[in-house]
Amino acid sequence: MLPRAALAFALLSWCACKPPEESHMKAIIGAVLIDGRGGPPVSNSVVVVAEGRIRAAGPASVVPIPAEADKIDGSGKFLAPGLVDVYPRDDPSTNFTAGHPTSPEQARSRVAELVRNKADAIHLWSLNELEPGAAEAGLETARKENLPVFAHAWGLKDVEFLVRNGVSGFVGMFDVNEQPDPDLVARLRDLHILFAPALGKPGAGRNPNTLRLFQAGVPLGLASGGGDPIRELELLSEAGVPPLDAIVAATRNGAIALHQDQQRGTIQAGKRADLLLLSANPGEDIGNLRKVALKMVDGEWVRQAPR
């Protein structure tokens, strides 16, 4: 018989080794899978999650359900990736020009500061305050650091300059009275430079350039700037972008532009398990992204605020 102290130690060790209930493998069964890659939805799917990652995702006929998994009935529901917002809030800490760099050396130093602060991206608000050499040095340094740069500068000359110097994407849209020439649009498409039109910004209004870029194959994205991201996607849909393509814009495209596509943005094996289980079809109405039955972040269910 174990001495009392040894028994207590054994029990404590067993409790320490036992994973918490929340970390159990989970299998979401029977939902319509909208995986964010742009293909047709899978009507009867299985998605298996373990240790914060997606282990498998696909048709129920292909993906086995592990016996030890907690089973979640997704029948009658729709499963989509968590949204990827390239500009979720107005954050001065990511503003490149907030450091007032006036020379190439200061521009490199400002990028280094943002890297140390672990910024996901740099936001360049205006080229008017920068000498071209400082802007070029900042963009070059950001590329070397694999830190995406999103520009908030409008005017075709600014866009052309930024495209030449390796910008990752744009927040906003060309002025309604400006129509980019086909060569520039082709470069945006071929270089996969994202446009997050920020249609919910005051004064943005309807802009035919959003649909023009979409139809030309330029990737669109989601930038809410602290507003309602679902309303931003509703405006994208009202501009003529089909709901399933708006979901791609708000998931895969944003992850690619942020250089995070190996981690999130689509429901695929190996990706982070950020999932929305919806009670209505967002492929019919993008506003149905509001109808969240369950939300998963990093493989764990999170409590939803009452509606």
C-alpha positions in Angstrom: 0.0 0.0 0.0 1.3 3.4 -1.0 2.2 5.8 1.9 -0.3 8.7 2.1 2.2 11.3 0.8 3.2 9.1 -2.1 -0.5 8.5 -3.0 -1.2 12.3 -2.9 1.8 12.9 -5.2 0.6 10.3 -7.6 -2.9 11.8 -7.7 -1.5 15.3 -8.3 0.8 14.0 -11.1 -2.2 12.2 -12.8 -4.3 15.4 -12.6 -1.4 17.5 -14.0 -1.0 15.1 -17.0 -4.7 14.8 -17.8 -5.7 17.3 -20.5 -8.5 19.6 -19.6 -11.9 18.9 -21.0 -11.7 21.8 -23.4 -8.7 20.3 -25.2 -10.5 17.1 -26.3 -10.6 16.2 -29.9 -13.7 17.5 -31.6 -15.6 16.4 -34.7 -18.2 18.7 -36.3 -20.5 16.4 -38.3 -23.0 17.0 -41.0 -22.6 20.8 -41.6 -22.4 22.4 -45.0 -18.7 23.3 -45.3 -17.7 26.6 -46.8 -14.0 26.3 -46.5 -12.9 29.8 -47.7 -11.1 28.6 -50.8 -13.8 29.5 -53.2 -14.9 26.1 -54.3 -18.5 24.8 -54.0 -19.7 24.1 -50.5 -19.6 20.5 -49.2 -23.1 19.5 -48.2 -22.3 16.8 -45.6 -19.0 17.4 -44.1 -16.8 16.3 -41.2 -14.2 18.6 -39.6 -11.9 17.2 -37.0 -10.1 19.5 -34.6 -7.3 18.6 -32.1 -4.9 20.7 -30.1 -6.1 24.0 -31.6 -5.6 22.8 -35.2 -7.8 21.4 -37.9 -6.8 17.7 -38.3 -9.0 16.9 -41.2 -11.8 18.5 -43.2 -13.9 17.3 -46.1 -16.9 15.1 -47.1 -18.2 12.7 -44.6 -17.6 9.9 -47.1 -13.8 10.7 -46.9 -13.1 11.9 -43.4 -13.3 9.3 -40.7 -14.7 10.3 -37.3 -12.4 9.4 -34.5 -14.1 7.3 -31.8 -12.6 9.4 -29.0 -13.7 12.8 -30.4 -16.5 14.9 -28.9 -19.2 14.9 -31.6 -20.9 18.1 -32.5 -24.0 17.8 -34.6 -23.7 20.3 -37.5 -26.7 19.1 -39.5 -28.7 22.0 -40.8 -25.9 24.4 -40.1 -23.1 26.0 -42.1 -19.4 26.0 -41.2 -17.1 28.9 -42.3 -13.6 30.1 -41.4 -13.2 32.9 -38.8 -12.9 36.3 -40.5 -9.6 37.8 -41.3 -9.8 41.6 -41.1 -6.7 43.3 -42.5 -7.6 46.5 -40.6 -9.8 45.7 -37.7 -9.4 49.0 -35.8 -7.9 52.4 -36.2 -4.5 51.7 -34.5 -1.9 54.4 -34.5 0.7 52.0 -33.3 0.8 50.4 -36.8 1.0 53.8 -38.6 4.4 54.1 -40.4 4.2 57.8 -40.8 3.4 58.4 -37.1 7.1 58.1 -36.5 7.6 61.1 -38.8 10.5 59.5 -40.8 12.0 62.1 -43.1 15.0 60.1 -44.4 15.8 56.6 -45.6 17.6 55.9 -42.3 14.7 57.1 -40.2 12.3 55.1 -42.3 14.4 51.9 -41.7 14.4 52.7 -38.0 10.7 53.1 -37.9 10.1 49.7 -39.6 12.5 48.1 -37.1 10.5 49.7 -34.3 7.3 48.2 -35.7 8.9 44.8 -36.0 10.0 45.0 -32.3 6.4 45.9 -31.4 5.3 42.7 -33.2 2.9 44.5 -35.6 1.0 42.2 -37.9 1.3 44.9 -40.6 2.4 48.5 -41.3 -0.2 51.0 -42.4 1.0 53.9 -44.6 -1.5 56.7 -44.4 0.0 59.2 -46.8 2.8 59.7 -49.2 2.5 63.4 -49.0 4.5 63.5 -45.8 7.3 61.4 -47.1 10.2 61.9 -49.4 10.2 59.2 -52.1 13.6 57.9 -50.8 12.2 57.5 -47.3 9.1 55.7 -48.6 11.2 53.4 -50.8 13.5 52.6 -47.9 10.6 51.8 -45.6 8.9 49.5 -48.1 12.2 47.8 -48.9 12.9 47.2 -45.2 9.4 45.9 -44.6 9.8 43.4 -47.5 13.1 42.1 -46.0 11.3 41.7 -42.6 8.3 39.9 -44.3 6.1 42.6 -42.8 3.1 43.5 -45.0 2.4 47.1 -45.8 -1.1 48.4 -46.5 -1.5 51.8 -48.0 -4.2 54.3 -47.3 -3.1 56.7 -50.1 -5.3 57.4 -53.1 -4.5 58.8 -56.5 -3.3 56.7 -59.4 0.3 58.0 -59.2 0.5 57.0 -55.5 -0.9 53.5 -56.3 1.6 53.0 -59.2 4.5 54.1 -57.0 3.4 51.8 -54.2 2.9 48.8 -56.5 6.4 49.3 -57.9 7.8 49.3 -54.4 6.2 46.2 -53.1 3.0 47.2 -51.2 0.9 44.2 -50.0 -2.5 45.9 -50.3 -4.7 48.9 -50.1 -7.3 50.0 -47.7 -9.9 52.0 -49.5 -10.8 52.3 -53.2 -9.9 54.5 -56.2 -11.9 57.7 -56.4 -15.2 57.1 -58.1 -14.1 59.5 -60.9 -10.8 57.6 -61.5 -10.7 54.4 -63.5 -7.4 52.6 -63.4 -5.9 51.7 -66.7 -5.9 48.0 -67.8 -2.1 47.6 -67.3 -2.2 48.7 -63.7 -5.2 46.4 -63.0 -3.3 43.5 -64.6 -0.3 44.2 -62.3 -2.5 44.3 -59.3 -4.0 41.0 -60.3 -0.8 39.3 -61.2 1.0 40.4 -58.1 -2.0 39.5 -55.9 -2.1 42.9 -54.4 -5.2 43.1 -52.2 -7.8 45.9 -52.2 -10.0 46.1 -49.0 -12.4 48.8 -50.2 -13.6 50.0 -46.7 -17.0 50.7 -48.1 -18.4 51.5 -44.6 -16.1 54.5 -44.2 -18.0 57.8 -44.0 -18.3 59.2 -47.5 -17.2 56.0 -49.2 -20.6 55.6 -51.0 -21.1 53.4 -54.0 -18.0 53.0 -56.1 -18.1 51.0 -59.4 -14.3 50.4 -59.1 -14.9 47.8 -56.4 -16.8 45.6 -58.9 -14.4 46.4 -61.7 -11.4 45.2 -59.7 -13.3 42.1 -58.6 -14.3 41.2 -62.2 -10.7 41.7 -63.3 -9.4 39.2 -60.8 -7.8 41.6 -58.3 -8.2 40.1 -54.8 -10.6 41.9 -52.5 -10.4 41.9 -48.7 -12.0 43.0 -45.5 -11.0 46.2 -43.7 -13.5 47.3 -41.1 -11.4 50.0 -39.3 -13.2 49.5 -36.1 -16.7 49.4 -37.7 -19.0 46.4 -38.2 -17.1 43.8 -40.3 -20.4 42.0 -41.4 -21.8 45.4 -42.6 -18.6 45.8 -44.6 -19.2 42.5 -46.3 -22.9 43.3 -46.9 -21.7 46.5 -48.7 -19.3 44.4 -50.7 -22.2 42.1 -51.7 -24.4 45.1 -52.6 -21.5 46.3 -54.8 -22.0 43.1 -56.9 -19.6 40.6 -55.3 -21.3 37.3 -54.8 -21.6 36.1 -51.1 -19.3 33.1 -51.5 -16.6 35.4 -53.0 -17.1 37.9 -50.2 -16.4 35.1 -47.8 -13.1 34.3 -49.7 -12.3 38.1 -49.5 -12.9 38.1 -45.7 -10.9 34.9 -45.0 -8.3 33.5 -47.5 -7.5 36.7 -49.2 -6.9 38.6 -46.0 -4.7 35.8 -44.6 -2.6 35.8 -47.8 -2.1 39.6 -47.7 -1.1 39.4 -44.0 1.4 36.6 -44.8 -0.6 34.4 -42.5 -2.1 31.9 -45.0 -0.1 29.0 -43.6 -1.8 29.5 -40.3 -5.4 30.6 -41.0 -8.0 31.8 -43.5 -9.3 28.5 -44.8 -10.6 25.3 -43.3 -7.8 22.9 -44.2 -5.8 20.3 -42.3 -2.9 22.0 -40.4 -4.6 25.4 -40.1 -5.6 27.0 -36.9 -9.1 26.0 -35.8 -10.9 29.4 -36.0 -14.5 28.4 -37.1 -18.0 29.8 -37.3 -20.9 27.4 -37.1 -23.9 29.3 -38.5 -27.6 28.7 -38.3 -28.3 30.1 -41.8 -26.5 30.0 -45.2 -24.1 32.9 -45.8 -23.8 31.8 -49.4 -27.3 33.0 -49.9 -27.1 36.1 -47.8 -23.7 37.3 -46.5 -25.6 38.9 -43.5 -26.1 35.4 -42.2 -22.6 35.5 -40.9 -24.2 37.2 -38.0 -26.2 34.1 -37.1 -23.5 32.3 -35.2 -24.6 29.2 -33.3 -21.1 28.4 -32.1 -17.7 30.1 -32.5 -14.4 28.4 -32.2 -11.1 30.2 -31.6 -7.8 28.2 -31.6 -9.8 25.0 -31.3 -11.9 26.1 -28.3 -15.5 27.1 -28.2 -16.0 30.7 -27.0 -19.1 32.2 -25.4 -21.2 34.4 -27.7 -22.7 37.7 -26.4 -26.5 37.4 -26.2 -28.3 38.9 -29.2 
